Amino acid sequence: MTITMYGITNCDTIKKARVWLEGHDVPYRFHDYRAEGIEAGKLNSWVGKVGWEKLLNKGSTTFRELPDKDKQDLDEKKAKALMLAKPTMIKRPVLEVGDRILVGFKPDVYEQAVK
């Protein structure tokens, strides 16, 4: 089973998730949004599985710093455009476990997913 973690290296939640995976000897690949960006097809796939509302991190510094006009009247199309333009607005981490998508870090959910 291939596992890929998506996020940014300096995120505290990413650090906790990485420590958990490594502590449980779970091999994974790390994809850094800042260095590698995110492809539209990948984001569309995630949105199709978990919804844009779950992926868009409205609490992120990047989102909060947007002009008000960009934050108003959000719908799927607008949210995807924002996340593609600035992937740091995507909640972290996103973990691909085979064909499953996990958003955020919860040790008990990770435990079930990587068995």
N, C-alpha and C positions, 0 to 999 in steps of 0.2 A: 504494500500500500504506500503510495506516494503522499507525503504531507508537505505542504508549502504554507509558510506563515508570511502574511503581508502586513507591512507596517513601516514605522520609521525607527531607527536605531536608538534615538534618545528618549523614547516614550517609556515611562515607568511601567505601564501595563505590559508592553512588549517585553521588557526586561523580566518581569515576573513570569510571563508565559514561557519565555526561553529557558529560564532557570528550571521551571517545572518540567518541560519536555526533556531537557538534558538530564535532570535528576532522575527521570524515569526511563532513561536510555531510549528515547524515542527519536529516531533520525528524522530530520526535516531540512528543508531548504528555506532560507530567508530571502524574501523579496522586499527590497527597500524602495518605497514609493518615491522618495526624494531622488534616488540615484537612477531608478529604472522606470518610474512612472507607472501607469496602469493602462492597459489596452481597453478600448471601447467594448470589444467582444467579451472580455473577462468581466468587466463591470456589468454589462447587460445580463450575463449569465447569473451573476450574484443577485442582481435586482430581481430576476425571474424566480430565484429560489427563496430569497428572504425578504424582498421588498426594499424600495429605496429608503423608506422611513427608518428602517433598522440600520441601514448602512450610513446614512448621513449623520455625522456627529455635530449637532447644533451647539454643543458645548465647547467645541474646539476653538482655539485662538484664531485660527484661519477663518472659520465661519463667523465668529463674533466681530472680526475686523472688516467684514464685507460691508459695502454700502447698504443701507436699509432697503433700497429698491431691489437689490439682488436677493435679499432674504424674504421678501414678501411674495405672496401668491406662489409658493413652491408647489410644483407638481413633479411627476416622474421625469419628464423631459428636462426641466430646469435643474432639478437636483442632480441628474446624471451629468449634465453639462458642467455644473459647478465641481463635482467630484473628479471629472476628467481633467478639468483645468487646474485644480488644486487637490491632488489626491490626499493631502494631509487632512482633508475634511471627512475622510472615510474613517468610521470607527475602527479602533484597533484593539487587538489584532483581528484580522480575518484569517481563519485557518481553513485551508482546503484539505480535507481528509477523504481521499478518493473522490467521490462525487458529492460529498457533503460539504456544507459551508457552516462554520461556527463563527459568530461575531462576538467579540469580547473575550475575556478570560475568566472562566469559572473552573477551578480544579476538578470538581465532580463531573462536569460536562466533558472536560478533556479526558478524564479517566474512562468514561464510557465510550468515547469516540475512538480512542487509540487502542482499544483492546484487540 
